[in-house]
Amino acid sequence: MISQETKPDVSGLLSEDRNAVETFYRAFAGKPDLLDDAVAKDWQDIPLAPGQIPGREGMKPLIAAFGVAFPDAEVSIHEIIGTPGRAAVRATISGTHQGEWFGIAPTGKSFQMPIHEFHHIADGRLTHTWHLEDWFGWLNQVGAWPASPQENA
């Protein structure tokens, strides 16, 4: 879900492009089929997650698994800076680790993880997304990193 508590600061973005960007983030509320409205079929997600296949169909299983691992996940978009066909997004994902995620058993701990993403957009659909999430910070917040001395042995 996209947080509506505070409206993001948006500049320089066409309304059609803004709709594609916001729909993309709404998909992470356990609605992977929203990708059909937000990204091109051959959308490029850079870098791919371990085991992820390219294109929007490759992201749908990840979003479904994300929804199981973090059923209360919320994306708060703080800022979108754009020009026609381009958007930079500064956001935060928050939630509670309630299911396995990339081999980490559920911890029940909440987290807030900053994300920074850059999108190319054509015909109202994202065509490329370069993303950076603070996964080390997430591991630390849920207590999975640093590894205990026993795990290092």
Phi and psi in degrees as a GROMACS rama.xvg file:
@    title "Ramachandran Plot"
@    xaxis  label "Phi"
@    yaxis  label "Psi"
@TYPE xy
-88.3528  128.486  ILE-2
-65.5642  131.803  SER-3
-106.2  6.47589  GLN-4
-60.3358  -42.2196  GLU-5
-128.646  135.729  THR-6
-75.4762  135.303  LYS-7
-68.5672  152.271  PRO-8
-79.83  115.795  ASP-9
-121.315  129.984  VAL-10
-138.537  142.328  SER-11
70.971  17.8177  GLY-12
-113.327  133.419  LEU-13
-64.7842  147.657  LEU-14
-60.4098  -37.0178  SER-15
-62.8903  -40.8079  GLU-16
-69.7147  -40.6341  ASP-17
-61.5116  -40.998  ARG-18
-60.7624  -42.6707  ASN-19
-62.5875  -43.9705  ALA-20
-63.5849  -49.1734  VAL-21
-66.3011  -36.2949  GLU-22
-64.9906  -39.2564  THR-23
-54.3552  -47.3715  PHE-24
-73.3838  -29.4479  TYR-25
-64.8394  -27.6735  ARG-26
-59.2981  -28.3133  ALA-27
-75.369  1.33038  PHE-28
-92.6949  38.2842  ALA-29
75.8097  23.9856  GLY-30
-124.29  65.6823  LYS-31
-60.0458  -26.4053  PRO-32
-68.368  -13.5898  ASP-33
-64.0431  -19.8142  LEU-34
-59.095  -30.0282  LEU-35
-59.0626  -29.7639  ASP-36
-91.8102  -13.3178  ASP-37
-110.996  -31.9798  ALA-38
-126.088  151.492  VAL-39
-67.0597  153.891  ALA-40
-53.7631  -40.7313  LYS-41
-98.9092  25.8877  ASP-42
-49.2222  140.585  TRP-43
-108.053  118.673  GLN-44
-100.061  117.11  ASP-45
-125.477  117.615  ILE-46
-86.1144  158.381  PRO-47
-71.654  148.116  LEU-48
-74.1581  160.145  ALA-49
-54.4343  126.016  PRO-50
81.4622  -3.89519  GLY-51
-76.7255  134.574  GLN-52
-91.0514  155.479  ILE-53
-67.0512  164.796  PRO-54
83.8844  171.35  GLY-55
-64.7197  -30.6494  ARG-56
-67.3201  -25.7447  GLU-57
-74.2075  -24.5086  GLY-58
-84.0242  -28.3064  MET-59
-57.316  -45.1377  LYS-60
-63.8677  -33.3333  PRO-61
-65.7705  -41.8006  LEU-62
-65.0808  -40.4012  ILE-63
-61.9627  -44.8845  ALA-64
-66.494  -37.4184  ALA-65
-60.3304  -41.658  PHE-66
-64.2452  -32.1833  GLY-67
-74.5615  -42.9424  VAL-68
-70.1864  -33.5416  ALA-69
-134.822  69.9281  PHE-70
-63.3171  -19.3214  PRO-71
-104.016  18.3325  ASP-72
-57.7513  141.674  ALA-73
-139.384  134.828  GLU-74
-102.483  122.81  VAL-75
-107.359  110.618  SER-76
-85.294  121.259  ILE-77
-92.7218  -36.005  HIS-78
-157.423  138.17  GLU-79
-127.969  121.881  ILE-80
-116.077  127.251  ILE-81
-145.21  170.773  GLY-82
-136.947  164.389  THR-83
-52.8327  124.562  PRO-84
85.6745  0.723594  GLY-85
-142.187  143.387  ARG-86
-148.589  136.14  ALA-87
-111.563  133.572  ALA-88
-124.529  131.582  VAL-89
-114.795  120.154  ARG-90
-146.85  174.772  ALA-91
-133.334  136.247  THR-92
-104.791  130.484  ILE-93
-129.403  158.782  SER-94
168.084  -166.878  GLY-95
-125.334  133.042  THR-96
-77.6948  94.6203  HIS-97
-113.064  -1.05765  GLN-98
-146.941  165.275  GLY-99
-61.6296  138.433  GLU-100
-138.814  117.827  TRP-101
48.0468  45.2812  PHE-102
83.3859  -0.94848  GLY-103
-94.683  117.462  ILE-104
-62.1968  150.863  ALA-105
-57.9375  137.418  PRO-106
-110.319  -16.0067  THR-107
75.3893  4.8784  GLY-108
-91.4107  145.541  LYS-109
-87.0627  161.607  SER-110
-150.209  161.447  PHE-111
-136.081  123.324  GLN-112
-126.089  120.653  MET-113
-71.5541  144.959  PRO-114
-132.667  148.757  ILE-115
-134.91  125.047  HIS-116
-137.648  148.681  GLU-117
-125.405  126.823  PHE-118
-118.778  141.371  HIS-119
-102.937  140.57  HIS-120
-133.478  136.292  ILE-121
-144.076  137.134  ALA-122
53.5957  39.1429  ASP-123
73.6889  17.3055  GLY-124
-135.623  143.219  ARG-125
-69.4773  135.209  LEU-126
-108.779  -28.4294  THR-127
-145.058  141.735  HIS-128
-135.722  121.788  THR-129
-103.945  127.749  TRP-130
-134.219  154.066  HIS-131
-143.148  118.167  LEU-132
-116.478  153.264  GLU-133
-89.4707  73.8979  ASP-134
-69.7343  -30.0035  TRP-135
-64.6555  -41.256  PHE-136
-61.887  -40.424  GLY-137
-62.2168  -47.4319  TRP-138
-56.7054  -41.4256  LEU-139
-65.6211  -44.56  ASN-140
-64.4484  -34.451  GLN-141
-90.6906  1.75745  VAL-142
81.9774  17.5472  GLY-143
-97.3141  -1.98202  ALA-144
-154.194  139.667  TRP-145
-74.2817  157.911  PRO-146
-64.2784  146.061  ALA-147
-70.2649  159.008  SER-148
-56.0628  -33.5128  PRO-149
-65.9225  -37.0572  GLN-150
-71.5126  -26.3591  GLU-151
-76.6663  -20.7691  ASN-152
